[in-house]
Amino acid sequence: MRVKKSAELDALLAASAARAKGKKKPASKQPLQPVPAPVPAPPPPQRILGLDTALRKTGWGLIDSNGQHFTAVDCGVISSLPKASLSDCLRRLNGAIKELITRYHPDIAIIEGGFYCKNVRTAII
């Protein structure tokens, strides 16, 4: 008595017999399924300290970012007296920025670049 075989078993046996005879595997009639693209890992959360430098008044802001959303944490101004010497202003800036880093532990700091121009009219244009 012969047992009926399933279609999958028939295909497997046919492929095996073809390999034994040196023939290529018969082409599958089922369409290939697309392989899903790997999903990139989200960037790690970062705490960012931004500084808008000036000798007498330096603005700072602190934000948290997860790569898509930004959350304001804190902000402020580091001020020096108008008649303070250059060395006093720099000393105050140094101490205040060190304090910000110690208090908030930023992952990265961004400092706005200075812009210099000899002619004020040219700078405005």
Order of alpha helices (4+ residues) and beta strands (2+ residues): alpha-beta-beta-beta-alpha-beta-alpha
